[in-house]
Amino acid sequence: MLALVGCHPRDTTTHITVQRIFGECRANVPKGQAPLRNPDGECEIITGLLDQFEKENPDIKLSVNVAAWPGYDQLSAEYAAGDPPDIVTMHMSAMPDYQSRGMILPLDQGFAAHGINPAAFTPSAKAGVIIKDHVYGMPFDNWTQLWHINTGLFAKAGLMKDGQPVLPHSPDELIQQARQFKAKTGLPYLIQATDNERASYTRNLYTYLLDQKAVFFPDHKHIKLDTPEARRIVDLFRQMYSENLMTHDQDYPAATSAFLNGQGGVYQVGTWMIGAFNAEANTEGRPLYHAYTVKPYPMLYGSQQVAYVDGHAWVMPKRQRTPAQTEAVFRLMKFLQAHDYDWSRTGHLPSQMPVATSAQYLALPYRKDIIELASVGETLPVGVERQFAIQDIIGDEMASAITGHKTTEQALQAAEHRVNDLLFHLL
């Protein structure tokens, strides 16, 4: 019998490229081990999940690209080079930009073949991934801004009742309570990043326009901002700023540090900070020790809870793949759907109704107070493109008005004109 020199068994492993955001933390998550610290962090959870998928699916090898947030510069370069990843994390707000150009694929048939039923998605998640009656993403979460509250300072200000913070129900109540807080504590009521981080202003505007049931996108190509509803919101934050009831001249790291160090009452920031702030609340000696809770934005103009939400989804860029690679992508999506609870430990809202209604999820800290947003949260209308650019334009003009560099009317007129000009010139 002749020996077959140099012959090796054929490699049957399927290789796919996964591109994600959420940071780099491999030093903190050794292969096959639990995180050495911060087990509820975004980076730690996603790193561990992808490791677990490879372990449970030895016939699939993942090449993981960690893109700097938000990831679209790198993704655009990969498309230009003709080599996009097989599966990529994408904000729901960015999906219309790629779907309208045929750069991501509809997933309906693959979902049906792999038992992924969009009927299981939460209402807010489903609204973010369905475009023109087709599913273009496997929703991973929804996120929104929340009111993160220092309950120790609220107690000092006389704004606690039965162990819960007293929140305003109108603009006048907000001003009155903020003045009371400032008088009792000597600190600003609101902490908000205002320098180099204008997105919070835009998200405030969206939520409180929804609160007033304003139709500010009459269609996908036009925005209406020069309206009484928008002027009420900008004028409110303008007054808060002028009376020093909110922080001035802080970027995102400074604002986060201010809240961690007990330098204000309410920090308007996203779901992703719940885990970090809860850890502080359980660390003796820290300013937030036993002095933290989180709530949805209080409705100031209406009585029905609503919030602007965005979310993360997994999409499949258009590129050449083998049938085995396509199969591997859908197996990974099915795995990530099955581990929606694990991801929700970050603080983000779950994207799957069985998780959102589970006792396990609702037993996590503060989740009973925010889970309603997985159903009532609203994305911008499906089909509105360039949402990141729109967010920057609106935030820039709102900052000009709130800080007194422009009148409210000038800022909103400019924002409306600039956004409509951007949408008009889209290819």
Residue pairs with C-beta under 8 A, 6 or more apart in sequence:
12 59
13 58
13 59
13 60
13 61
14 59
14 60
14 61
14 322
14 324
14 325
14 327
14 328
15 60
15 61
15 63
15 325
16 60
16 61
16 62
16 63
16 86
16 87
16 325
16 328
16 329
16 332
17 62
17 63
17 64
17 65
17 85
17 86
17 87
18 50
18 62
18 63
18 64
18 65
18 85
18 86
18 87
18 88
18 332
19 64
19 65
19 67
19 71
19 74
19 75
19 78
19 85
19 87
19 88
19 89
20 46
20 50
20 64
20 65
20 66
20 67
20 71
20 88
20 89
21 66
21 67
21 68
21 69
21 70
21 71
21 89
22 42
22 43
22 46
22 66
22 69
22 89
23 42
23 43
23 66
23 69
24 43
24 66
25 35
25 38
25 41
25 43
25 44
25 47
26 47
28 35
28 36
28 37
28 38
28 43
28 44
29 35
29 36
29 43
29 44
29 47
29 48
29 51
30 36
31 51
32 51
32 55
34 48
35 41
35 44
35 47
35 48
38 44
38 275
38 279
39 45
39 345
40 275
40 279
40 345
40 346
40 347
41 275
41 276
41 346
42 272
42 346
45 342
45 343
45 345
45 346
46 343
49 335
49 336
49 339
49 342
49 343
50 62
50 64
52 339
53 60
53 62
53 332
53 335
54 60
54 61
54 62
56 335
57 328
57 331
57 335
60 328
60 331
60 332
62 332
65 74
65 85
67 74
67 75
67 89
68 74
70 91
70 94
70 388
71 88
71 89
71 90
72 94
72 388
75 84
75 85
75 88
75 317
78 84
78 85
79 103
79 317
82 319
83 319
84 103
84 317
84 318
84 319
85 317
86 316
86 317
86 319
86 321
86 325
86 328
86 329
87 314
87 315
87 316
87 317
87 329
87 332
87 333
88 314
88 315
88 317
89 140
89 312
89 313
89 314
90 98
90 104
90 137
90 312
90 313
90 314
90 315
91 310
91 311
91 312
91 313
91 388
92 128
92 129
92 137
92 139
92 142
92 310
92 311
92 312
92 313
92 379
93 128
93 310
93 379
93 380
93 387
93 388
93 391
94 387
94 388
95 104
95 128
95 129
95 131
95 136
95 137
95 313
95 315
96 131
96 382
96 383
96 384
96 385
96 387
97 385
97 386
97 387
98 104
98 315
98 317
99 131
99 132
99 136
100 383
100 385
102 318
103 317
103 318
104 136
104 137
104 315
104 316
104 317
104 318
105 136
105 315
105 316
105 317
105 318
106 134
106 135
106 136
107 116
107 134
107 135
107 136
107 137
107 138
107 316
107 330
107 333
108 134
108 135
110 116
110 316
110 326
110 329
110 330
110 333
111 117
111 118
111 135
111 138
111 330
111 333
113 330
114 330
114 331
114 333
114 334
115 334
116 138
116 330
116 333
116 334
116 337
118 126
118 129
118 130
118 135
120 337
120 352
120 353
120 354
121 129
121 139
121 351
121 352
121 353
122 139
122 142
122 349
122 350
122 351
122 352
122 353
122 356
122 374
122 375
123 374
123 375
123 376
124 142
124 309
124 311
124 349
124 373
124 374
124 375
124 376
124 377
124 378
124 379
125 139
125 141
125 142
125 311
125 351
125 352
125 374
126 139
127 378
127 379
127 382
128 137
128 139
128 142
128 309
128 310
128 311
128 313
128 379
128 382
129 135
129 136
129 137
129 138
129 139
129 313
130 136
130 382
131 382
131 383
132 382
132 383
136 313
136 315
137 313
137 314
137 315
138 313
138 314
138 315
138 333
138 336
138 337
139 311
139 312
139 313
139 351
139 352
140 311
140 312
140 313
140 314
140 336
140 340
140 343
140 348
140 351
141 271
141 311
141 312
141 340
141 343
141 344
141 346
141 348
141 349
141 350
141 351
142 309
142 310
142 311
142 348
142 349
142 351
142 373
142 374
142 377
143 270
143 271
143 272
143 309
143 310
143 311
143 312
143 348
143 349
144 203
144 207
144 270
144 271
144 296
144 307
144 308
144 309
144 310
144 349
144 373
144 377
145 200
145 203
145 204
145 207
145 268
145 269
145 270
145 297
145 307
145 308
146 268
146 269
146 270
146 271
146 274
146 294
146 295
146 296
146 297
146 370
147 167
147 266
147 267
147 268
147 294
147 295
147 296
147 297
147 298
148 259
148 266
148 267
148 268
148 269
148 273
148 274
148 277
148 292
148 294
149 165
149 265
149 266
149 292
149 293
149 294
149 295
150 259
150 262
150 264
150 265
150 266
150 287
150 288
150 291
150 292
151 160
151 165
151 291
151 292
151 293
152 262
152 287
152 288
152 290
152 291
153 181
153 185
153 187
153 262
153 264
153 265
153 291
154 160
154 165
154 166
154 181
154 265
156 184
156 185
157 177
157 180
157 181
157 184
157 185
157 265
158 180
158 184
159 165
159 166
159 177
159 180
159 181
159 265
160 166
164 293
165 293
165 295
166 177
167 295
167 298
168 174
168 176
168 177
168 298
168 300
169 298
169 299
169 300
170 300
170 301
171 232
171 236
171 300
171 301
173 300
174 236
174 240
174 298
174 300
175 236
175 239
175 240
175 243
175 245
177 189
178 189
178 190
178 240
178 243
178 245
178 246
179 243
179 245
181 187
181 189
181 245
181 265
182 188
182 189
182 243
182 244
182 245
185 265
187 263
187 264
187 265
188 244
188 245
188 246
188 247
188 263
188 264
188 265
189 240
189 245
189 246
189 264
189 265
189 266
190 240
190 245
190 246
190 247
190 264
190 265
190 266
190 267
190 268
191 246
191 247
191 250
191 255
191 258
191 259
191 263
191 264
191 265
191 266
191 267
191 268
192 200
192 201
192 246
192 247
192 250
192 255
192 267
192 268
193 200
193 250
193 251
193 252
193 254
193 255
193 256
193 269
194 200
194 201
194 247
194 248
194 249
194 250
194 251
194 255
194 399
194 402
194 403
195 249
195 250
195 251
195 254
196 251
196 252
197 251
197 252
197 255
198 391
198 392
198 395
198 396
198 398
198 399
199 391
199 392
199 395
200 268
200 269
200 395
201 237
201 394
201 395
201 398
201 399
201 402
202 390
202 391
202 392
202 394
202 395
202 398
203 308
203 391
204 233
204 237
204 268
205 230
205 233
205 234
205 394
205 398
206 216
206 308
206 380
207 297
207 306
207 307
207 308
208 232
208 233
208 297
208 300
208 301
209 216
209 229
209 230
209 233
210 306
210 307
210 308
210 378
211 299
211 300
211 301
211 302
211 306
212 229
212 232
212 301
212 302
213 302
214 224
214 227
214 229
214 230
215 224
216 223
216 224
216 225
216 227
216 229
216 230
217 223
217 224
217 380
217 381
217 384
218 224
220 381
220 383
220 384
220 385
220 423
221 420
221 423
221 424
221 426
222 420
222 423
223 390
223 416
223 419
223 420
223 423
224 416
225 394
225 412
225 413
225 415
225 416
225 419
226 409
226 412
226 413
226 416
227 412
229 301
230 412
231 408
231 409
231 412
232 301
234 398
234 401
234 402
234 408
234 411
234 412
235 408
236 300
237 246
237 398
237 402
238 401
238 402
238 404
238 408
239 245
240 246
241 248
241 402
241 403
241 404
242 404
247 255
247 258
247 263
247 264
250 258
255 267
255 269
256 267
256 269
256 273
258 264
258 267
259 267
259 269
259 277
259 288
260 277
260 280
260 286
260 287
260 288
261 287
262 287
262 288
262 291
267 273
268 297
270 347
271 346
271 347
271 348
271 349
271 370
272 346
272 347
272 348
273 347
274 294
274 346
274 347
274 365
274 366
275 345
275 346
275 347
277 288
277 292
277 294
278 292
278 365
278 366
280 286
280 287
280 288
280 289
280 292
281 288
281 289
281 290
281 291
281 292
282 289
283 289
293 366
293 369
294 366
294 369
294 370
295 369
295 370
296 305
296 307
296 369
296 370
296 372
296 373
297 307
299 305
299 306
304 376
305 372
305 373
305 376
306 376
306 377
306 378
307 373
307 376
307 377
307 378
308 377
308 378
308 379
308 380
309 349
309 373
309 377
309 378
309 379
310 379
311 348
311 349
311 351
311 379
312 348
314 332
314 333
314 336
316 329
321 329
336 343
337 352
340 350
340 351
340 352
340 355
341 350
341 355
341 358
341 360
341 361
343 350
344 350
344 355
344 361
344 364
345 364
349 356
349 370
349 371
349 373
349 374
349 377
350 356
350 361
350 374
351 374
355 361
356 371
356 374
356 375
361 367
361 371
362 368
362 371
380 387
384 390
384 423
385 423
385 426
386 422
386 423
386 426
389 422
390 419
390 422
393 415
393 418
393 419
393 422
394 415
394 419
396 415
397 406
397 411
397 412
397 414
397 415
397 418
398 411
398 415
400 406
400 410
400 411
401 407
401 408
401 410
401 411
401 412
406 414
